[in-house]
């Protein structure tokens, strides 16, 4: 094809011009430029090529199309999704893997991302960027770790240009109403972890938990799986499962790990670490620790090693999430962990959201993704006899 003369005169190219040039109807051109599957891919490619050759810029027409559609009670698809995370999440591997998967999936689908950080306290004001206020956001994805999302969601829902936007939550069931969620199977994770230890001969476990385990939905799901494994071995939960309530955020926050330190390094034993050591000293029947996440497992490793116990010869440790390595003196990751499909969670959340955006149908969809046990060298057969008290 030869260049269209409209390029030389800087004329604004319209869909009617593209239709005349390509030999298709204006309606077909409109669908093709929106990549609508009702038009064959070969036809879409041809029309897009003609449009590009003619210098067509859809951004020049966006404002006019938006006004026209709103007069008809419709809205313009902006190919823009908002991702809402907590302010302290960007430094944590767990959240970084989710973020990366969301970005990659959106990029492959030619969608833009607006990143909105949620304030740490629900009473803090939430300032919406201008593109939110203009209604340029097609849908929203909630990241995990946002405590009590209801005030924020309610504020967004009250906005006249955002109230009908679809919302998908990652790893949390806190988003109310008809919105969708992508979970991972924490029940399966608890079962796999406990079953692995039981098959190694362990019969007394310590499971880390938060101060109020009954209020932790995710923990309760894991506990259901642990109970299932204990029941299969005909073991009484009250006799064989010890719940250890953690005190101090250093036990659960990977930002508080020391990347340049290892088990051989001398480190100050925190009050919460001393509490763990004292508990293990009083309950020497315990031969394995099950962590809330990998960071908890690593902190427990530091604590018991500083107290003179070996991992896994004296006590086995199993993590959760599959995000943070436990590095030995040779630089190898030795942590056995339950690995979560975080990349799959992010991609699936994007797929569900875009389907609702492009079909215009709000749906309540739940996806439950399986987890995987990754066995490494922090777990081993249970020791045959009790060891001397930790010092």
TORKOL-4160 file (C-alpha; in steps of 0.2 Angstrom, whole numbers, padded with zeros to 4 digits, m for minus):
391
<pt num="1" X="0000" Y="0000" Z="0000"/>
<pt num="2" X="0005" Y="0018" Z="m0003"/>
<pt num="3" X="0005" Y="0030" Z="0011"/>
<pt num="4" X="m0012" Y="0039" Z="0013"/>
<pt num="5" X="m0012" Y="0057" Z="0008"/>
<pt num="6" X="m0021" Y="0062" Z="0025"/>
<pt num="7" X="m0004" Y="0059" Z="0034"/>
<pt num="8" X="0004" Y="0073" Z="0024"/>
<pt num="9" X="m0009" Y="0085" Z="0027"/>
<pt num="10" X="m0010" Y="0081" Z="0046"/>
<pt num="11" X="m0029" Y="0078" Z="0044"/>
<pt num="12" X="m0037" Y="0069" Z="0059"/>
<pt num="13" X="m0041" Y="0051" Z="0052"/>
<pt num="14" X="m0058" Y="0045" Z="0056"/>
<pt num="15" X="m0066" Y="0028" Z="0057"/>
<pt num="16" X="m0075" Y="0033" Z="0041"/>
<pt num="17" X="m0058" Y="0036" Z="0032"/>
<pt num="18" X="m0052" Y="0019" Z="0038"/>
<pt num="19" X="m0068" Y="0010" Z="0032"/>
<pt num="20" X="m0067" Y="0018" Z="0015"/>
<pt num="21" X="m0048" Y="0014" Z="0013"/>
<pt num="22" X="m0050" Y="m0004" Z="0020"/>
<pt num="23" X="m0066" Y="m0009" Z="0011"/>
<pt num="24" X="m0075" Y="m0013" Z="0027"/>
<pt num="25" X="m0090" Y="m0005" Z="0036"/>
<pt num="26" X="m0087" Y="0009" Z="0049"/>
<pt num="27" X="m0095" Y="m0003" Z="0062"/>
<pt num="28" X="m0083" Y="m0017" Z="0057"/>
<pt num="29" X="m0069" Y="m0005" Z="0059"/>
<pt num="30" X="m0075" Y="0001" Z="0076"/>
<pt num="31" X="m0075" Y="m0017" Z="0082"/>
<pt num="32" X="m0058" Y="m0022" Z="0074"/>
<pt num="33" X="m0050" Y="m0007" Z="0083"/>
<pt num="34" X="m0057" Y="m0013" Z="0099"/>
<pt num="35" X="m0050" Y="m0030" Z="0096"/>
<pt num="36" X="m0068" Y="m0037" Z="0097"/>
<pt num="37" X="m0068" Y="m0056" Z="0094"/>
<pt num="38" X="m0084" Y="m0054" Z="0083"/>
<pt num="39" X="m0072" Y="m0049" Z="0069"/>
<pt num="40" X="m0060" Y="m0062" Z="0063"/>
<pt num="41" X="m0042" Y="m0060" Z="0068"/>
<pt num="42" X="m0036" Y="m0059" Z="0050"/>
<pt num="43" X="m0048" Y="m0045" Z="0047"/>
<pt num="44" X="m0044" Y="m0036" Z="0063"/>
<pt num="45" X="m0025" Y="m0037" Z="0059"/>
<pt num="46" X="m0029" Y="m0030" Z="0041"/>
<pt num="47" X="m0039" Y="m0015" Z="0048"/>
<pt num="48" X="m0027" Y="m0011" Z="0062"/>
<pt num="49" X="m0013" Y="m0011" Z="0049"/>
<pt num="50" X="m0023" Y="0001" Z="0037"/>
<pt num="51" X="m0026" Y="0012" Z="0052"/>
<pt num="52" X="m0008" Y="0012" Z="0058"/>
<pt num="53" X="m0003" Y="0017" Z="0040"/>
<pt num="54" X="m0015" Y="0031" Z="0039"/>
<pt num="55" X="m0009" Y="0038" Z="0056"/>
<pt num="56" X="m0025" Y="0035" Z="0065"/>
<pt num="57" X="m0023" Y="0039" Z="0084"/>
<pt num="58" X="m0038" Y="0033" Z="0095"/>
<pt num="59" X="m0033" Y="0044" Z="0109"/>
<pt num="60" X="m0038" Y="0059" Z="0098"/>
<pt num="61" X="m0056" Y="0053" Z="0098"/>
<pt num="62" X="m0057" Y="0046" Z="0116"/>
<pt num="63" X="m0064" Y="0062" Z="0124"/>
<pt num="64" X="m0077" Y="0063" Z="0110"/>
<pt num="65" X="m0082" Y="0045" Z="0111"/>
<pt num="66" X="m0083" Y="0046" Z="0130"/>
<pt num="67" X="m0096" Y="0060" Z="0129"/>
<pt num="68" X="m0106" Y="0052" Z="0116"/>
<pt num="69" X="m0107" Y="0035" Z="0125"/>
<pt num="70" X="m0112" Y="0044" Z="0141"/>
<pt num="71" X="m0126" Y="0052" Z="0133"/>
<pt num="72" X="m0132" Y="0035" Z="0128"/>
<pt num="73" X="m0130" Y="0029" Z="0146"/>
<pt num="74" X="m0114" Y="0019" Z="0141"/>
<pt num="75" X="m0096" Y="0021" Z="0145"/>
<pt num="76" X="m0079" Y="0020" Z="0136"/>
<pt num="77" X="m0067" Y="0006" Z="0139"/>
<pt num="78" X="m0051" Y="0014" Z="0145"/>
<pt num="79" X="m0041" Y="m0002" Z="0146"/>
<pt num="80" X="m0035" Y="0003" Z="0163"/>
<pt num="81" X="m0035" Y="m0007" Z="0179"/>
<pt num="82" X="m0032" Y="m0001" Z="0197"/>
<pt num="83" X="m0022" Y="m0011" Z="0209"/>
<pt num="84" X="m0024" Y="m0007" Z="0228"/>
<pt num="85" X="m0010" Y="m0013" Z="0240"/>
<pt num="86" X="m0005" Y="m0008" Z="0257"/>
<pt num="87" X="0008" Y="0005" Z="0260"/>
<pt num="88" X="0021" Y="m0007" Z="0267"/>
<pt num="89" X="0018" Y="m0021" Z="0255"/>
<pt num="90" X="0030" Y="m0016" Z="0241"/>
<pt num="91" X="0046" Y="m0022" Z="0251"/>
<pt num="92" X="0039" Y="m0039" Z="0254"/>
<pt num="93" X="0043" Y="m0054" Z="0242"/>
<pt num="94" X="0025" Y="m0061" Z="0245"/>
<pt num="95" X="0017" Y="m0045" Z="0238"/>
<pt num="96" X="0031" Y="m0042" Z="0225"/>
<pt num="97" X="0027" Y="m0059" Z="0216"/>
<pt num="98" X="0008" Y="m0055" Z="0216"/>
<pt num="99" X="0012" Y="m0037" Z="0209"/>
<pt num="100" X="0023" Y="m0044" Z="0195"/>
<pt num="101" X="0011" Y="m0057" Z="0189"/>
<pt num="102" X="m0003" Y="m0044" Z="0189"/>
<pt num="103" X="0008" Y="m0032" Z="0179"/>
<pt num="104" X="0013" Y="m0045" Z="0166"/>
<pt num="105" X="m0004" Y="m0051" Z="0163"/>
<pt num="106" X="m0011" Y="m0034" Z="0161"/>
<pt num="107" X="0004" Y="m0030" Z="0149"/>
<pt num="108" X="0000" Y="m0045" Z="0138"/>
<pt num="109" X="m0018" Y="m0040" Z="0137"/>
<pt num="110" X="m0013" Y="m0022" Z="0133"/>
<pt num="111" X="m0021" Y="m0014" Z="0149"/>
<pt num="112" X="m0013" Y="0000" Z="0159"/>
<pt num="113" X="m0011" Y="m0001" Z="0178"/>
<pt num="114" X="m0014" Y="0012" Z="0191"/>
<pt num="115" X="m0006" Y="0008" Z="0208"/>
<pt num="116" X="m0015" Y="0015" Z="0223"/>
<pt num="117" X="m0008" Y="0013" Z="0240"/>
<pt num="118" X="m0021" Y="0010" Z="0254"/>
<pt num="119" X="m0016" Y="0019" Z="0271"/>
<pt num="120" X="m0012" Y="0008" Z="0285"/>
<pt num="121" X="m0027" Y="0013" Z="0296"/>
<pt num="122" X="m0045" Y="0012" Z="0290"/>
<pt num="123" X="m0048" Y="0029" Z="0298"/>
<pt num="124" X="m0034" Y="0038" Z="0288"/>
<pt num="125" X="m0041" Y="0047" Z="0273"/>
<pt num="126" X="m0040" Y="0039" Z="0256"/>
<pt num="127" X="m0035" Y="0052" Z="0242"/>
<pt num="128" X="m0041" Y="0046" Z="0225"/>
<pt num="129" X="m0030" Y="0051" Z="0210"/>
<pt num="130" X="m0037" Y="0061" Z="0196"/>
<pt num="131" X="m0040" Y="0046" Z="0184"/>
<pt num="132" X="m0051" Y="0038" Z="0198"/>
<pt num="133" X="m0061" Y="0054" Z="0199"/>
<pt num="134" X="m0063" Y="0055" Z="0180"/>
<pt num="135" X="m0069" Y="0038" Z="0179"/>
<pt num="136" X="m0055" Y="0031" Z="0169"/>
<pt num="137" X="m0053" Y="0015" Z="0179"/>
<pt num="138" X="m0062" Y="0000" Z="0171"/>
<pt num="139" X="m0060" Y="m0011" Z="0186"/>
<pt num="140" X="m0051" Y="m0014" Z="0203"/>
<pt num="141" X="m0040" Y="m0028" Z="0210"/>
<pt num="142" X="m0038" Y="m0028" Z="0229"/>
<pt num="143" X="m0022" Y="m0035" Z="0236"/>
<pt num="144" X="m0021" Y="m0045" Z="0252"/>
<pt num="145" X="m0016" Y="m0038" Z="0269"/>
<pt num="146" X="m0029" Y="m0023" Z="0268"/>
<pt num="147" X="m0037" Y="m0024" Z="0285"/>
<pt num="148" X="m0055" Y="m0020" Z="0284"/>
<pt num="149" X="m0057" Y="m0015" Z="0266"/>
<pt num="150" X="m0076" Y="m0010" Z="0269"/>
<pt num="151" X="m0073" Y="0009" Z="0272"/>
<pt num="152" X="m0062" Y="0010" Z="0257"/>
<pt num="153" X="m0073" Y="0000" Z="0246"/>
<pt num="154" X="m0089" Y="0010" Z="0252"/>
<pt num="155" X="m0080" Y="0026" Z="0248"/>
<pt num="156" X="m0076" Y="0020" Z="0230"/>
<pt num="157" X="m0094" Y="0013" Z="0228"/>
<pt num="158" X="m0101" Y="0030" Z="0232"/>
<pt num="159" X="m0091" Y="0038" Z="0218"/>
<pt num="160" X="m0103" Y="0041" Z="0203"/>
<pt num="161" X="m0090" Y="0035" Z="0190"/>
<pt num="162" X="m0084" Y="0020" Z="0200"/>
<pt num="163" X="m0099" Y="0013" Z="0209"/>
<pt num="164" X="m0102" Y="0000" Z="0195"/>
<pt num="165" X="m0084" Y="m0005" Z="0192"/>
<pt num="166" X="m0080" Y="m0024" Z="0195"/>
<pt num="167" X="m0069" Y="m0029" Z="0209"/>
<pt num="168" X="m0058" Y="m0044" Z="0211"/>
<pt num="169" X="m0049" Y="m0048" Z="0227"/>
<pt num="170" X="m0033" Y="m0058" Z="0229"/>
<pt num="171" X="m0031" Y="m0070" Z="0243"/>
<pt num="172" X="m0045" Y="m0062" Z="0254"/>
<pt num="173" X="m0063" Y="m0064" Z="0256"/>
<pt num="174" X="m0065" Y="m0047" Z="0265"/>
<pt num="175" X="m0072" Y="m0039" Z="0249"/>
<pt num="176" X="m0091" Y="m0040" Z="0252"/>
<pt num="177" X="m0105" Y="m0041" Z="0239"/>
<pt num="178" X="m0105" Y="m0048" Z="0222"/>
<pt num="179" X="m0087" Y="m0046" Z="0219"/>
<pt num="180" X="m0075" Y="m0060" Z="0214"/>
<pt num="181" X="m0060" Y="m0068" Z="0223"/>
<pt num="182" X="m0045" Y="m0079" Z="0219"/>
<pt num="183" X="m0040" Y="m0090" Z="0234"/>
<pt num="184" X="m0027" Y="m0102" Z="0238"/>
<pt num="185" X="m0031" Y="m0119" Z="0246"/>
<pt num="186" X="m0024" Y="m0116" Z="0264"/>
<pt num="187" X="m0034" Y="m0131" Z="0270"/>
<pt num="188" X="m0024" Y="m0141" Z="0258"/>
<pt num="189" X="m0008" Y="m0132" Z="0263"/>
<pt num="190" X="m0010" Y="m0136" Z="0282"/>
<pt num="191" X="m0014" Y="m0154" Z="0277"/>
<pt num="192" X="0002" Y="m0156" Z="0266"/>
<pt num="193" X="0013" Y="m0149" Z="0280"/>
<pt num="194" X="0006" Y="m0159" Z="0294"/>
<pt num="195" X="0005" Y="m0175" Z="0283"/>
<pt num="196" X="0024" Y="m0173" Z="0278"/>
<pt num="197" X="0029" Y="m0172" Z="0296"/>
<pt num="198" X="0018" Y="m0186" Z="0302"/>
<pt num="199" X="0026" Y="m0197" Z="0288"/>
<pt num="200" X="0043" Y="m0193" Z="0295"/>
<pt num="201" X="0038" Y="m0199" Z="0312"/>
<pt num="202" X="0034" Y="m0183" Z="0321"/>
<pt num="203" X="0020" Y="m0184" Z="0333"/>
<pt num="204" X="0021" Y="m0168" Z="0343"/>
<pt num="205" X="0020" Y="m0151" Z="0333"/>
<pt num="206" X="0021" Y="m0133" Z="0337"/>
<pt num="207" X="0010" Y="m0122" Z="0326"/>
<pt num="208" X="0013" Y="m0103" Z="0326"/>
<pt num="209" X="m0002" Y="m0092" Z="0326"/>
<pt num="210" X="m0008" Y="m0075" Z="0329"/>
<pt num="211" X="m0014" Y="m0068" Z="0346"/>
<pt num="212" X="m0032" Y="m0072" Z="0342"/>
<pt num="213" X="m0032" Y="m0088" Z="0331"/>
<pt num="214" X="m0051" Y="m0089" Z="0331"/>
<pt num="215" X="m0052" Y="m0072" Z="0321"/>
<pt num="216" X="m0039" Y="m0078" Z="0308"/>
<pt num="217" X="m0049" Y="m0085" Z="0294"/>
<pt num="218" X="m0033" Y="m0091" Z="0284"/>
<pt num="219" X="m0026" Y="m0099" Z="0300"/>
<pt num="220" X="m0043" Y="m0108" Z="0303"/>
<pt num="221" X="m0042" Y="m0115" Z="0286"/>
<pt num="222" X="m0025" Y="m0122" Z="0288"/>
<pt num="223" X="m0030" Y="m0129" Z="0305"/>
<pt num="224" X="m0044" Y="m0139" Z="0297"/>
<pt num="225" X="m0031" Y="m0147" Z="0286"/>
<pt num="226" X="m0019" Y="m0151" Z="0300"/>
<pt num="227" X="m0033" Y="m0159" Z="0310"/>
<pt num="228" X="m0037" Y="m0169" Z="0295"/>
<pt num="229" X="m0019" Y="m0176" Z="0294"/>
<pt num="230" X="m0019" Y="m0179" Z="0313"/>
<pt num="231" X="m0036" Y="m0189" Z="0311"/>
<pt num="232" X="m0029" Y="m0200" Z="0298"/>
<pt num="233" X="m0015" Y="m0205" Z="0310"/>
<pt num="234" X="m0027" Y="m0207" Z="0324"/>
<pt num="235" X="m0019" Y="m0193" Z="0334"/>
<pt num="236" X="m0028" Y="m0182" Z="0347"/>
<pt num="237" X="m0026" Y="m0163" Z="0342"/>
<pt num="238" X="m0027" Y="m0158" Z="0361"/>
<pt num="239" X="m0012" Y="m0170" Z="0364"/>
<pt num="240" X="m0001" Y="m0168" Z="0349"/>
<pt num="241" X="m0004" Y="m0150" Z="0342"/>
<pt num="242" X="0003" Y="m0135" Z="0352"/>
<pt num="243" X="m0002" Y="m0118" Z="0347"/>
<pt num="244" X="0011" Y="m0104" Z="0350"/>
<pt num="245" X="0005" Y="m0087" Z="0350"/>
<pt num="246" X="0018" Y="m0075" Z="0343"/>
<pt num="247" X="0022" Y="m0058" Z="0351"/>
<pt num="248" X="0031" Y="m0046" Z="0340"/>
<pt num="249" X="0030" Y="m0042" Z="0322"/>
<pt num="250" X="0047" Y="m0048" Z="0318"/>
<pt num="251" X="0041" Y="m0065" Z="0318"/>
<pt num="252" X="0029" Y="m0063" Z="0303"/>
<pt num="253" X="0036" Y="m0048" Z="0293"/>
<pt num="254" X="0050" Y="m0053" Z="0281"/>
<pt num="255" X="0057" Y="m0035" Z="0281"/>
<pt num="256" X="0064" Y="m0038" Z="0298"/>
<pt num="257" X="0075" Y="m0052" Z="0293"/>
<pt num="258" X="0093" Y="m0050" Z="0292"/>
<pt num="259" X="0099" Y="m0055" Z="0274"/>
<pt num="260" X="0118" Y="m0055" Z="0279"/>
<pt num="261" X="0116" Y="m0066" Z="0294"/>
<pt num="262" X="0115" Y="m0085" Z="0296"/>
<pt num="263" X="0113" Y="m0098" Z="0309"/>
<pt num="264" X="0131" Y="m0096" Z="0313"/>
<pt num="265" X="0130" Y="m0077" Z="0316"/>
<pt num="266" X="0128" Y="m0071" Z="0334"/>
<pt num="267" X="0112" Y="m0062" Z="0335"/>
<pt num="268" X="0102" Y="m0054" Z="0350"/>
<pt num="269" X="0088" Y="m0066" Z="0355"/>
<pt num="270" X="0072" Y="m0056" Z="0356"/>
<pt num="271" X="0059" Y="m0057" Z="0369"/>
<pt num="272" X="0048" Y="m0067" Z="0358"/>
<pt num="273" X="0062" Y="m0079" Z="0353"/>
<pt num="274" X="0066" Y="m0082" Z="0371"/>
<pt num="275" X="0047" Y="m0086" Z="0374"/>
<pt num="276" X="0048" Y="m0099" Z="0360"/>
<pt num="277" X="0064" Y="m0106" Z="0368"/>
<pt num="278" X="0056" Y="m0107" Z="0385"/>
<pt num="279" X="0041" Y="m0116" Z="0378"/>
<pt num="280" X="0051" Y="m0129" Z="0369"/>
<pt num="281" X="0062" Y="m0132" Z="0384"/>
<pt num="282" X="0046" Y="m0136" Z="0394"/>
<pt num="283" X="0039" Y="m0147" Z="0380"/>
<pt num="284" X="0053" Y="m0157" Z="0374"/>
<pt num="285" X="0041" Y="m0169" Z="0366"/>
<pt num="286" X="0039" Y="m0157" Z="0352"/>
<pt num="287" X="0050" Y="m0161" Z="0337"/>
<pt num="288" X="0043" Y="m0150" Z="0323"/>
<pt num="289" X="0038" Y="m0132" Z="0320"/>
<pt num="290" X="0025" Y="m0126" Z="0308"/>
<pt num="291" X="0027" Y="m0108" Z="0303"/>
<pt num="292" X="0014" Y="m0095" Z="0297"/>
<pt num="293" X="0025" Y="m0090" Z="0283"/>
<pt num="294" X="0043" Y="m0092" Z="0278"/>
<pt num="295" X="0049" Y="m0077" Z="0288"/>
<pt num="296" X="0042" Y="m0085" Z="0304"/>
<pt num="297" X="0051" Y="m0101" Z="0299"/>
<pt num="298" X="0068" Y="m0092" Z="0297"/>
<pt num="299" X="0066" Y="m0082" Z="0313"/>
<pt num="300" X="0062" Y="m0098" Z="0322"/>
<pt num="301" X="0078" Y="m0106" Z="0315"/>
<pt num="302" X="0088" Y="m0092" Z="0321"/>
<pt num="303" X="0081" Y="m0093" Z="0338"/>
<pt num="304" X="0083" Y="m0112" Z="0341"/>
<pt num="305" X="0100" Y="m0112" Z="0333"/>
<pt num="306" X="0106" Y="m0098" Z="0345"/>
<pt num="307" X="0100" Y="m0109" Z="0359"/>
<pt num="308" X="0110" Y="m0124" Z="0353"/>
<pt num="309" X="0097" Y="m0134" Z="0344"/>
<pt num="310" X="0101" Y="m0141" Z="0326"/>
<pt num="311" X="0089" Y="m0140" Z="0311"/>
<pt num="312" X="0083" Y="m0153" Z="0306"/>
<pt num="313" X="0093" Y="m0165" Z="0317"/>
<pt num="314" X="0085" Y="m0160" Z="0333"/>
<pt num="315" X="0070" Y="m0151" Z="0327"/>
<pt num="316" X="0061" Y="m0149" Z="0310"/>
<pt num="317" X="0055" Y="m0133" Z="0303"/>
<pt num="318" X="0042" Y="m0130" Z="0289"/>
<pt num="319" X="0038" Y="m0114" Z="0281"/>
<pt num="320" X="0023" Y="m0107" Z="0271"/>
<pt num="321" X="0021" Y="m0096" Z="0255"/>
<pt num="322" X="0037" Y="m0101" Z="0246"/>
<pt num="323" X="0044" Y="m0083" Z="0245"/>
<pt num="324" X="0059" Y="m0082" Z="0257"/>
<pt num="325" X="0074" Y="m0094" Z="0257"/>
<pt num="326" X="0082" Y="m0101" Z="0273"/>
<pt num="327" X="0101" Y="m0100" Z="0267"/>
<pt num="328" X="0113" Y="m0112" Z="0275"/>
<pt num="329" X="0132" Y="m0108" Z="0277"/>
<pt num="330" X="0135" Y="m0114" Z="0260"/>
<pt num="331" X="0122" Y="m0102" Z="0252"/>
<pt num="332" X="0109" Y="m0116" Z="0249"/>
<pt num="333" X="0091" Y="m0114" Z="0253"/>
<pt num="334" X="0086" Y="m0128" Z="0265"/>
<pt num="335" X="0068" Y="m0123" Z="0269"/>
<pt num="336" X="0054" Y="m0135" Z="0267"/>
<pt num="337" X="0039" Y="m0125" Z="0263"/>
<pt num="338" X="0021" Y="m0125" Z="0257"/>
<pt num="339" X="0023" Y="m0115" Z="0241"/>
<pt num="340" X="0008" Y="m0104" Z="0235"/>
<pt num="341" X="0004" Y="m0101" Z="0217"/>
<pt num="342" X="0006" Y="m0082" Z="0219"/>
<pt num="343" X="0009" Y="m0079" Z="0201"/>
<pt num="344" X="m0006" Y="m0089" Z="0196"/>
<pt num="345" X="m0016" Y="m0079" Z="0208"/>
<pt num="346" X="m0012" Y="m0062" Z="0201"/>
<pt num="347" X="m0014" Y="m0068" Z="0183"/>
<pt num="348" X="m0031" Y="m0076" Z="0187"/>
<pt num="349" X="m0037" Y="m0061" Z="0195"/>
<pt num="350" X="m0033" Y="m0051" Z="0180"/>
<pt num="351" X="m0042" Y="m0063" Z="0168"/>
<pt num="352" X="m0058" Y="m0063" Z="0179"/>
<pt num="353" X="m0058" Y="m0044" Z="0180"/>
<pt num="354" X="m0055" Y="m0041" Z="0161"/>
<pt num="355" X="m0069" Y="m0054" Z="0157"/>
<pt num="356" X="m0081" Y="m0044" Z="0167"/>
<pt num="357" X="m0075" Y="m0027" Z="0160"/>
<pt num="358" X="m0076" Y="m0032" Z="0142"/>
<pt num="359" X="m0093" Y="m0041" Z="0144"/>
<pt num="360" X="m0100" Y="m0028" Z="0155"/>
<pt num="361" X="m0107" Y="m0041" Z="0167"/>
<pt num="362" X="m0103" Y="m0041" Z="0186"/>
<pt num="363" X="m0101" Y="m0058" Z="0192"/>
<pt num="364" X="m0097" Y="m0066" Z="0209"/>
<pt num="365" X="m0083" Y="m0079" Z="0205"/>
<pt num="366" X="m0073" Y="m0089" Z="0217"/>
<pt num="367" X="m0057" Y="m0097" Z="0211"/>
<pt num="368" X="m0048" Y="m0109" Z="0223"/>
<pt num="369" X="m0030" Y="m0113" Z="0217"/>
<pt num="370" X="m0020" Y="m0128" Z="0224"/>
<pt num="371" X="m0004" Y="m0127" Z="0234"/>
<pt num="372" X="0012" Y="m0137" Z="0233"/>
<pt num="373" X="0023" Y="m0145" Z="0246"/>
<pt num="374" X="0042" Y="m0142" Z="0242"/>
<pt num="375" X="0053" Y="m0153" Z="0253"/>
<pt num="376" X="0070" Y="m0147" Z="0257"/>
<pt num="377" X="0083" Y="m0150" Z="0271"/>
<pt num="378" X="0074" Y="m0141" Z="0285"/>
<pt num="379" X="0063" Y="m0157" Z="0289"/>
<pt num="380" X="0070" Y="m0174" Z="0293"/>
<pt num="381" X="0064" Y="m0189" Z="0303"/>
<pt num="382" X="0059" Y="m0186" Z="0321"/>
<pt num="383" X="0073" Y="m0188" Z="0334"/>
<pt num="384" X="0071" Y="m0204" Z="0343"/>
<pt num="385" X="0073" Y="m0197" Z="0361"/>
<pt num="386" X="0072" Y="m0180" Z="0370"/>
<pt num="387" X="0087" Y="m0169" Z="0370"/>
<pt num="388" X="0093" Y="m0159" Z="0385"/>
<pt num="389" X="0084" Y="m0143" Z="0389"/>
<pt num="390" X="0088" Y="m0128" Z="0378"/>
<pt num="391" X="0099" Y="m0115" Z="0387"/>
